[in-house]
Amino acid sequence: MTRELWTEVDRYIAERVLAPDPALDAALRASAEAGLPPIAVSPPQGKLLHLLAHVRGARTILELGTLGAYSTIWLARALPPDGRLITIEADPAYAAVARENISRAQLSDMVELRVGQALEHLPELAAENRGAFDLIFIDADKQTTPQYFTWALELSRAGSLIITDNVIRGGALIDPACTDPRVEGMRRFHELLRGEPRVSATTIQTVGSKGYDGFTVALVGEGG
């Protein structure tokens, strides 16, 4: 089993299950041409985010880590016409590409892009009293994931979904010899989940064009 095989299977799935999409394809091209790292979710993963937002009936979504807005577009398209998505990106150059991709997808009226460190914007969001988010997608710097998740809980209510990406790190999650700060962040995140009574959660391992990794889905309960 190799990453090349996983990539080919992803391509097979995309060709047979996912409809061609010029706006999403253009977002990937623009991101590559601008030199953004190729770390956006894969097309099948993007569709999964879209479906989860639909199933949840999300009207408000918060995304941490915009990159080129590929996942942003998938999520925003699941919202009703009066829905709202706020996405936060730390890198101004990435944000400039994302803004163009959001505009090309005709989602500028629905998506608000905030530029800067998420840990600075999240307290501001809480202070704005916008209400809780129905779905929160965490896909920013991995070493800070525990803090992001704690803020996500503050910005949620019972029934909210919190989805966290890249939580397995190629299996390094359970390698005691690995001291990568991103891996250690994900270990702290899982320890946080274990002791958090406000959520019911699971972590799923994945393979595909993005390699071997995984995601966590947490449902906020009545104590949230």
Buried (B, 14 or more C-beta within 10 A) or exposed (E): EEEEEBBEBBBEBBEEEBEEBEBBEBBBEBBBEBEBEEBBBBBBBBBBBBEBBEEBEBBBBBBBBBBBBBBBBBBBBBBEEEBBBBBBBBBEEBBBBBBBBBEBBEBEEBBEBBBBEBBEBBEEBEEEEEEBBBBBBBBBBBBBBBBBBEBBBEBBEEBBBBBBBBBBBEEBBEEEEBEEEBBBBBBBBBEBBEEBEBBEBEBEEBBBBBBBBBBBBBBBBEEB
